[in-house]
Amino acid sequence: DHPLFNVNSITQIHIEMDSSDLRSLTSGSSKYMFNISKMLIHNENISEVITNATIKGSGALSLSFAKKSFKIELESKFLQQKKLKLKGEAIDFSFVKEATSTALYRSW
């Protein structure tokens, strides 16, 4: 399994950013890119601090949901990833569809 997308562990992402940018980002009214001051990515396999990244809201209709989705763009690749998507899954609370499609994709 990929160390970042390991189904046997939960990856935590802690983001530090300017408070006014955070308010704009979570208001749902903005699709602008905001700088991330520091981001810690941690699970049982990795623990890494990234300082060069940006974040923006993701989705169209889902920007109005209470549980939002975000796209993170990294300045340089981290574990072969240049972009990360944090999905709010406001409709599929159980993540069953996401887990099923991921398992199906990996089986090919």
C-alpha positions, -999 to +999 in steps of 0.1 A: +000+000+000+010+036-006+022+051+027-001+081+024-032+062+012-029+032+034-063+017+042-051+002+075-042+036+091-058+070+093-037+099+079-041+131+098-033+165+082-029+195+104-028+228+086-016+262+100-027+293+080-036+329+085-069+332+105-085+357+080-076+333+051-091+305+070-124+324+075-125+332+038-117+296+028-144+281+050-170+307+042-178+288+010-179+319-011-143+318-023-123+296-047-091+316-043-058+299-034-045+306+001-010+300+015-005+273+041+021+283+067+028+248+078+012+214+072+019+182+092+010+149+075+011+120+099+001+084+101+017+052+114+041+052+084+050+089+079+054+121+098+063+151+076+061+188+078+055+207+045+059+245+043+053+253+006+016+246-002-016+263-011-052+254-004-086+263-020-122+252-017-133+223-040-165+216-057-193+238-069-225+229-050-205+214-021-190+248-013-223+256+004-223+224+025-213+226+062-187+198+056-165+212+028-139+197+004-105+212-003-077+209-028-041+213-016-013+220-041+022+212-031+052+232-045+072+200-047+062+163-049+056+145-016+054+107-019+048+111-057+019+135-050+018+171-062-019+176-052-041+163-024-079+164-022-096+165+012-131+153+007-159+165+030-182+137+019-213+157+030-236+132+013-218+098+017-211+100+055-199+064+057-173+068+029-186+034+015-187+047-021-152+061-018-137+030-002-155+007-027-143+026-057-107+028-044-106-009-037-120-017-072-095+007-088-066-009-069-077-044-079-071-038-116 
